[in-house]
Amino acid sequence: MADRRLQVFHTVARLLSFTKAAETLHMTQPAVTFQVRQLEEYFNTRLFDRTHNRISLTEAGEVVYGFADRIFELYAEMENAVREMTGEISGSLTIGASTTIAEYMLPALLGDFRNQYPDVTIHLKVSNTEGIVSMVENNTIDLGVVEAPVSNKNLVVDKCRDDRLVAIVPPNHELASRKRVGMEELLKYPFICREEGSGTREVITNYICKTDECRQALQVAMELGSPEAVKGAVEAGMGISVVSNATIQKELRLGTLVAIQLDPPLERPFSFVHQKQKFRVRVMEELLEFARAYCHEHQDDEV
């Protein structure tokens, strides 16, 4: 409803990147540049300084950005007020989720939410935990769902549920008959792990290794970018790993992997993370409330 030129400018100013703004707005970069130039022509002044492939706001740009913030907040309040009267829940949200959550938890949650609120459109971006937190910090997504602790105190973190992690080995592995395994034993075998920036990798590394000497002793055989790839490498006998118990239910039923409980046990939180905004659109509040209720109802489920 707001001036499209102002919306595009606000996104570019917030991200300080035409490329990231184009991705966030689902536009081409030339289209973003055109909209910003249209606004600059309207005000008859430059809103951005462009030097050495970097952009920054001019003094006029800072003024426009400040007013745009207030304008869009008023628009959101207006829409909420009217929808509160009509009972309508509609709109669009962009959610980001780390790989494990996007593949194994969110489909059911978002499916149930869509059934209850068919007029809400949800866009999903998938990255590792580090990438999702960065998107929330930059306001490129409305809500993130991550699988590791979040250190940024300026973000709101709502814990959804605990996720239990287990060691996995192929059925013919010498550890396959064990009920439990300690961290010192895991160091004896080639280890298949996720990539740097993965929440799973961070949690596991902190669990296994409390010292630099231990980190050096960990025999990282492969670094892979998804839970499916990690499981495949372990099934092929290329090493062992530690994964979320929720990701291996199919393999356990088929007998292609064996899960071993960790001693001591290892759990990590699945959490919602978002900006400390003083005002949020109603559809965001509805999704958060729905997600909290869903997590409480399914807290003991494996998936």
C-alpha positions as CSV (number, residue, x, y, z in Angstrom):
1,M,0.0,0.0,0.0
2,A,2.9,2.4,0.8
3,D,4.8,4.1,-2.1
4,R,6.8,1.3,-3.8
5,R,9.8,3.6,-4.3
6,L,9.9,4.3,-0.6
7,Q,9.6,0.6,0.3
8,V,12.5,-0.3,-2.0
9,F,14.6,2.6,-0.7
10,H,13.9,1.6,2.9
11,T,15.1,-1.9,2.2
12,V,18.3,-0.8,0.5
13,A,19.0,1.7,3.3
14,R,18.5,-1.0,5.9
15,L,20.7,-3.5,4.3
16,L,23.1,-1.0,2.6
17,S,23.2,-3.3,-0.4
18,F,21.2,-3.2,-3.7
19,T,21.9,-7.0,-4.2
20,K,20.6,-8.0,-0.8
21,A,17.6,-5.7,-1.2
22,A,16.8,-7.3,-4.6
23,E,16.9,-10.8,-3.0
24,T,14.8,-9.7,0.0
25,L,12.2,-8.0,-2.2
26,H,12.2,-10.8,-4.9
27,M,13.1,-8.2,-7.5
28,T,15.9,-7.9,-10.0
29,Q,18.8,-5.6,-9.1
30,P,18.1,-3.2,-12.1
31,A,14.5,-2.9,-10.9
32,V,15.7,-1.9,-7.4
33,T,18.1,0.6,-8.8
34,F,15.4,2.1,-11.0
35,Q,13.0,2.6,-8.0
36,V,15.7,4.3,-5.9
37,R,16.6,6.6,-8.8
38,Q,13.0,7.5,-9.2
39,L,12.8,8.5,-5.6
40,E,16.1,10.5,-5.9
41,E,14.6,12.3,-8.9
42,Y,11.4,13.0,-6.9
43,F,13.5,14.7,-4.1
44,N,16.0,16.1,-6.6
45,T,18.9,14.9,-4.5
46,R,21.1,11.9,-4.0
47,L,20.0,9.5,-1.2
48,F,23.1,7.2,-1.4
49,D,26.8,7.8,-1.9
50,R,28.3,5.0,-4.0
51,T,32.0,4.5,-3.7
52,H,34.3,1.4,-4.2
53,N,31.3,-1.0,-4.5
54,R,29.9,0.2,-1.2
55,I,27.0,2.5,-0.5
56,S,26.1,4.8,2.4
57,L,23.3,7.2,3.1
58,T,23.7,10.8,2.3
59,E,22.5,13.4,4.8
60,A,19.2,13.6,2.8
61,G,19.1,9.8,2.7
62,E,19.3,9.6,6.5
63,V,16.3,12.0,6.8
64,V,14.2,10.0,4.3
65,Y,15.1,6.7,6.1
66,G,14.0,8.1,9.5
67,F,10.7,9.2,8.1
68,A,10.2,5.9,6.2
69,D,10.7,4.0,9.4
70,R,7.9,6.0,11.0
71,I,5.7,5.7,8.0
72,F,5.9,1.9,7.7
73,E,5.3,1.5,11.4
74,L,2.1,3.6,11.1
75,Y,1.0,1.5,8.1
76,A,1.5,-1.7,10.2
77,E,-0.4,-0.2,13.1
78,M,-3.2,0.8,10.8
79,E,-3.5,-2.6,9.1
80,N,-3.5,-4.3,12.5
81,A,-6.2,-2.0,13.9
82,V,-8.5,-2.8,10.9
83,R,-7.8,-6.5,11.0
84,E,-8.4,-6.6,14.7
85,M,-11.9,-5.2,14.0
86,T,-12.6,-7.6,11.1
87,G,-10.9,-10.6,12.6
88,E,-8.9,-11.1,9.4
89,I,-5.5,-12.8,9.6
90,S,-3.7,-12.3,6.4
91,G,-0.4,-11.0,5.0
92,S,3.1,-12.3,4.2
93,L,5.9,-13.4,6.4
94,T,9.5,-14.5,5.6
95,I,10.9,-17.2,7.8
96,G,14.4,-18.5,8.0
97,A,15.4,-21.9,9.3
98,S,18.6,-23.8,9.8
99,T,18.8,-26.9,7.6
100,T,17.8,-29.5,10.2
101,I,14.7,-27.6,11.3
102,A,13.7,-26.7,7.8
103,E,13.8,-30.4,6.7
104,Y,12.4,-32.2,9.8
105,M,10.3,-29.8,12.0
106,L,8.9,-26.9,10.0
107,P,7.0,-28.7,7.2
108,A,4.4,-30.1,9.7
109,L,4.2,-26.8,11.8
110,L,3.8,-24.6,8.7
111,G,1.3,-27.1,7.1
112,D,-0.9,-26.9,10.2
113,F,-0.6,-23.1,10.3
114,R,-1.5,-22.8,6.7
115,N,-4.6,-25.0,7.2
116,Q,-5.8,-22.6,10.0
117,Y,-4.8,-19.4,8.2
118,P,-5.1,-20.0,4.5
119,D,-4.7,-16.2,3.6
120,V,-1.2,-16.0,5.1
121,T,1.7,-16.4,2.6
122,I,5.0,-17.7,4.1
123,H,8.3,-17.5,2.3
124,L,11.0,-19.8,3.7
125,K,14.8,-19.3,3.5
126,V,17.2,-22.1,4.5
127,S,20.7,-21.6,5.8
128,N,22.9,-22.7,8.7
129,T,22.3,-21.2,12.1
130,E,25.0,-18.5,11.6
131,G,23.3,-17.4,8.4
132,I,19.8,-17.3,9.9
133,V,20.9,-15.2,12.9
134,S,22.6,-12.8,10.4
135,M,19.4,-12.5,8.4
136,V,17.4,-11.7,11.6
137,E,20.0,-9.1,12.6
138,N,19.8,-7.5,9.1
139,N,16.0,-7.6,9.1
140,T,15.9,-9.6,5.9
141,I,13.6,-12.2,7.5
142,D,10.8,-11.7,10.0
143,L,11.5,-14.8,12.1
144,G,14.3,-17.3,12.4
145,V,14.3,-20.8,13.8
146,V,17.7,-22.1,14.9
147,E,19.3,-25.1,16.5
148,A,22.0,-23.5,18.7
149,P,22.2,-20.8,21.4
150,V,22.1,-17.2,20.1
151,S,24.6,-14.8,21.6
152,N,23.2,-11.5,20.3
153,K,21.4,-10.0,23.4
154,N,19.6,-7.5,21.1
155,L,17.5,-10.3,19.7
156,V,14.5,-12.0,21.3
157,V,15.0,-15.8,21.6
158,D,11.9,-18.0,22.4
159,K,12.8,-21.6,23.1
160,C,10.6,-24.0,21.3
161,R,11.7,-27.5,22.4
162,D,14.8,-29.5,23.3
163,D,16.4,-31.7,20.6
164,R,18.3,-34.8,21.6
165,L,21.5,-35.7,19.7
166,V,22.9,-39.2,19.3
167,A,25.9,-40.8,17.9
168,I,25.3,-42.7,14.6
169,V,27.3,-45.6,13.1
170,P,26.7,-48.2,10.3
171,P,25.3,-51.5,11.5
172,N,28.6,-53.3,11.0
173,H,30.6,-50.8,13.1
174,E,32.4,-52.1,16.3
175,L,30.3,-49.6,18.4
176,A,27.0,-50.7,16.9
177,S,26.2,-53.0,19.8
178,R,26.8,-50.4,22.4
179,K,23.9,-48.7,24.3
180,R,26.0,-45.6,25.3
181,V,29.2,-44.0,24.2
182,G,31.4,-41.4,25.9
183,M,33.0,-38.4,24.3
184,E,36.5,-39.8,24.7
185,E,35.6,-42.8,22.6
186,L,34.2,-40.7,19.8
187,L,37.7,-39.2,19.3
188,K,39.1,-42.6,18.2
189,Y,37.2,-42.7,14.9
190,P,37.0,-40.6,11.8
191,F,34.3,-38.0,12.3
192,I,31.8,-36.7,9.7
193,C,30.7,-33.2,10.6
194,R,28.7,-30.3,9.3
195,E,30.2,-27.2,7.8
196,E,31.5,-24.2,9.7
197,G,28.6,-22.0,10.9
198,S,26.3,-24.9,11.4
199,G,24.5,-24.9,14.8
200,T,24.8,-28.7,14.9
201,R,28.6,-28.5,14.5
202,E,28.9,-25.8,17.1
203,V,26.9,-27.8,19.7
204,I,28.8,-31.0,19.0
205,T,32.2,-29.5,19.0
206,N,31.6,-27.8,22.3
207,Y,30.3,-31.1,23.7
208,I,33.1,-33.3,22.6
209,C,36.0,-30.8,23.0
210,K,36.4,-28.5,26.0
211,T,40.1,-27.8,25.2
212,D,42.1,-26.9,22.1
213,E,44.1,-30.2,22.5
214,C,40.8,-32.1,22.2
215,R,39.7,-30.1,19.1
216,Q,43.0,-31.0,17.5
217,A,42.5,-34.7,18.4
218,L,39.1,-34.8,16.7
219,Q,39.6,-36.7,13.4
220,V,37.4,-34.7,11.0
221,A,37.2,-36.9,7.9
222,M,34.6,-34.9,6.0
223,E,32.7,-31.6,6.3
224,L,29.3,-31.8,4.7
225,G,26.5,-29.2,4.2
226,S,23.3,-31.1,5.2
227,P,22.1,-33.8,7.5
228,E,21.2,-36.1,4.6
229,A,24.8,-35.9,3.3
230,V,26.2,-36.7,6.8
231,K,23.9,-39.7,7.1
232,G,24.9,-40.9,3.7
233,A,28.6,-40.7,4.5
234,V,28.1,-42.7,7.8
235,E,26.0,-45.3,6.0
236,A,28.9,-45.7,3.5
237,G,31.3,-46.4,6.3
238,M,33.3,-43.3,5.9
239,G,33.2,-42.4,9.6
240,I,30.8,-41.8,12.5
241,S,28.9,-38.7,13.5
242,V,26.5,-37.1,16.0
243,V,23.1,-35.9,14.7
244,S,19.7,-35.0,15.9
245,N,17.6,-38.0,16.7
246,A,14.8,-36.4,14.8
247,T,16.7,-36.7,11.5
248,I,17.3,-40.5,11.5
249,Q,13.9,-42.1,12.2
250,K,13.7,-43.5,8.6
251,E,17.2,-44.9,8.7
252,L,16.6,-46.6,12.1
253,R,13.4,-48.2,10.7
254,L,15.3,-49.4,7.6
255,G,18.3,-50.6,9.7
256,T,20.9,-48.6,7.7
257,L,22.1,-46.7,10.7
258,V,22.4,-47.5,14.4
259,A,21.9,-44.8,17.1
260,I,23.9,-44.8,20.3
261,Q,23.0,-42.6,23.3
262,L,25.7,-40.2,24.4
263,D,27.1,-40.3,27.9
264,P,26.5,-37.7,29.3
265,P,23.4,-37.0,27.2
266,L,23.5,-34.0,24.8
267,E,20.5,-31.8,24.1
268,R,20.2,-28.4,22.4
269,P,17.4,-26.0,22.0
270,F,15.3,-25.3,18.9
271,S,14.5,-21.6,19.2
272,F,12.6,-18.8,17.5
273,V,14.6,-15.7,17.2
274,H,13.4,-12.2,16.1
275,Q,14.1,-8.5,16.4
276,K,13.1,-6.6,19.5
277,Q,10.6,-4.5,17.6
278,K,8.3,-2.3,19.6
279,F,5.5,-3.1,17.1
280,R,4.8,-6.3,15.1
281,V,2.1,-7.0,12.5
282,R,-0.6,-9.2,13.8
283,V,0.2,-12.1,11.5
284,M,3.6,-12.3,13.1
285,E,2.1,-12.4,16.5
286,E,-0.3,-15.2,15.4
287,L,2.5,-17.3,14.0
288,L,4.5,-17.0,17.1
289,E,1.6,-17.9,19.3
290,F,0.7,-20.8,17.0
291,A,4.4,-22.0,17.0
292,R,4.7,-21.9,20.8
293,A,1.5,-23.9,21.2
294,Y,2.6,-26.4,18.5
295,C,6.0,-26.9,20.2
296,H,4.4,-27.4,23.6
297,E,2.0,-30.0,22.1
298,H,4.7,-31.9,20.2
299,Q,7.6,-31.4,22.7
300,D,7.9,-35.2,23.2
301,D,7.8,-36.1,19.5
302,E,10.9,-37.3,17.7
303,V,10.1,-35.3,14.6
